[in-house]
Amino acid sequence: MAQKIQDSRFSRREIPLDPFISFESVEEIVKKTLAHLLGWNDAEKKWLKLRVDSSGRLLTAVPGLATQHVVSKISATDSENNTTLAENYTSHIIYNDGPDPVYVEFDQTATTNSFKIPAGSSLSIDLEFKSLHYICDSGGSATIYWLALK
């Protein structure tokens, strides 16, 4: 007997699972494939990422399109400093071009106990803030590229 999603929020395009598969009987490669499913959005004519939370509720991730961006090139040293934008931005990519690690905080003072971005690494974060605080270890320096989007 086919198993169907019985939720009034879904259309008649339900996917039958026949026979029902228990999680324990699925091979690892299939688990990875199932973990990255896509769903078609008729209204927007595009595929959206699908996932479920720990209780099995289906969630979708819809990437928003950025309408504004700011790029900042920053020189960081062993003195705590910050760069502040004119307004809040919601998505950020922070790249540390080195030569040393840099520690960052968002809208608050950075210390060497803050989030560490090693040289040659980047951080991508969806968090609303407008002030990036940064510091390097004693005697260290780094060039940071900060792309802020909204």
C-alpha positions as CSV (number, residue, x, y, z in Angstrom):
1,M,0.0,0.0,0.0
2,A,1.4,3.4,-1.0
3,Q,2.1,5.9,1.8
4,K,1.1,9.5,1.0
5,I,1.6,12.8,2.7
6,Q,-1.8,13.6,4.2
7,D,-1.6,17.3,4.8
8,S,-4.1,19.8,3.4
9,R,-1.3,22.3,2.6
10,F,0.0,20.0,-0.1
11,S,-1.4,19.6,-3.6
12,R,-2.5,16.4,-5.2
13,R,1.1,15.9,-6.4
14,E,1.9,13.8,-3.4
15,I,4.8,11.3,-3.7
16,P,3.8,7.7,-2.9
17,L,6.4,5.6,-1.0
18,D,5.7,1.9,-1.8
19,P,6.8,-0.1,0.0
20,F,7.4,2.0,3.1
21,I,11.1,2.3,3.8
22,S,12.5,2.4,7.4
23,F,15.5,4.6,8.0
24,E,17.6,1.7,9.2
25,S,17.1,-0.2,5.9
26,V,18.3,2.6,3.6
27,E,21.9,2.6,2.4
28,E,24.2,5.5,3.3
29,I,24.3,6.9,-0.3
30,V,20.5,6.9,-0.4
31,K,20.4,8.8,2.9
32,K,22.7,11.5,1.6
33,T,20.6,11.8,-1.6
34,L,17.3,12.0,0.4
35,A,18.8,14.6,2.7
36,H,19.3,17.0,-0.3
37,L,15.9,16.8,-2.1
38,L,14.5,19.6,-4.2
39,G,10.9,20.7,-4.7
40,W,9.5,22.4,-7.8
41,N,7.8,25.8,-7.1
42,D,5.2,26.3,-9.9
43,A,4.7,30.0,-9.1
44,E,8.4,30.9,-9.3
45,K,9.3,28.2,-11.9
46,K,12.3,27.1,-10.0
47,W,13.6,24.3,-7.7
48,L,13.8,25.0,-3.9
49,K,15.8,23.0,-1.3
50,L,13.7,20.9,0.9
51,R,14.5,19.5,4.4
52,V,12.7,18.3,7.5
53,D,13.2,19.3,11.1
54,S,13.7,16.8,14.0
55,S,10.0,16.3,14.3
56,G,9.6,15.5,10.6
57,R,8.0,18.8,9.5
58,L,8.9,19.7,5.9
59,L,10.8,23.0,5.6
60,T,11.9,24.9,2.5
61,A,14.9,27.2,2.1
62,V,14.2,30.0,-0.3
63,P,17.2,32.1,-1.2
64,G,16.4,35.8,-1.3
65,L,17.8,37.9,-4.0
66,A,20.1,40.7,-2.8
67,T,19.2,44.1,-3.9
68,Q,22.1,46.0,-2.3
69,H,25.7,45.2,-1.5
70,V,28.8,46.8,0.0
71,V,32.3,45.6,-0.3
72,S,34.9,46.7,2.3
73,K,38.7,46.0,2.3
74,I,39.9,46.2,5.9
75,S,43.4,46.1,7.5
76,A,43.3,44.3,10.9
77,T,46.1,44.5,13.5
78,D,46.5,43.5,17.1
79,S,44.5,46.5,18.2
80,E,40.7,46.0,18.3
81,N,39.0,48.0,15.6
82,N,35.7,48.1,13.7
83,T,34.2,49.0,10.4
84,T,30.6,50.2,10.5
85,L,28.2,50.4,7.5
86,A,25.5,53.1,7.2
87,E,22.7,50.5,7.8
88,N,22.2,46.9,8.7
89,Y,22.8,44.1,6.2
90,T,21.5,40.6,6.5
91,S,24.0,38.3,4.7
92,H,27.7,38.5,4.9
93,I,30.8,36.9,3.5
94,I,34.0,37.7,5.4
95,Y,37.3,36.5,3.8
96,N,40.6,36.7,5.6
97,D,43.4,37.2,3.0
98,G,46.0,36.8,5.8
99,P,48.8,36.6,6.5
100,D,47.5,35.9,10.1
101,P,44.3,34.7,11.7
102,V,41.7,37.3,12.6
103,Y,39.0,37.2,15.3
104,V,35.6,38.8,14.6
105,E,32.5,39.9,16.4
106,F,29.2,41.5,15.2
107,D,28.1,44.8,16.7
108,Q,30.3,44.2,19.8
109,T,34.0,44.3,20.8
110,A,36.2,41.6,19.4
111,T,38.8,39.8,21.5
112,T,41.2,36.9,20.7
113,N,38.4,34.7,22.2
114,S,36.0,35.8,19.5
115,F,35.2,33.8,16.4
116,K,38.5,32.9,14.6
117,I,38.9,33.1,10.8
118,P,42.2,31.5,9.8
119,A,44.3,33.1,7.0
120,G,42.9,32.0,3.6
121,S,39.5,31.1,5.1
122,S,36.1,32.7,4.9
123,L,32.9,33.0,7.0
124,S,29.4,33.1,5.4
125,I,26.7,34.2,7.8
126,D,23.1,35.3,7.6
127,L,22.8,37.7,10.5
128,E,21.6,41.2,10.7
129,F,24.3,43.6,11.8
130,K,26.2,46.7,10.5
131,S,29.4,46.8,12.6
132,L,32.2,44.3,12.1
133,H,34.7,44.3,14.9
134,Y,38.1,42.5,14.4
135,I,41.5,41.9,16.0
136,C,44.6,39.8,15.4
137,D,46.9,38.0,17.8
138,S,49.7,40.1,19.3
139,G,52.0,41.2,16.5
140,G,49.7,39.8,13.8
141,S,48.0,41.5,10.9
142,A,45.4,40.5,8.2
143,T,43.6,41.9,5.2
144,I,39.8,41.3,5.5
145,Y,37.4,41.5,2.6
146,W,33.8,42.0,3.8
147,L,30.9,41.5,1.4
148,A,27.6,42.6,3.0
149,L,24.3,41.9,1.2
150,K,20.6,42.7,1.7
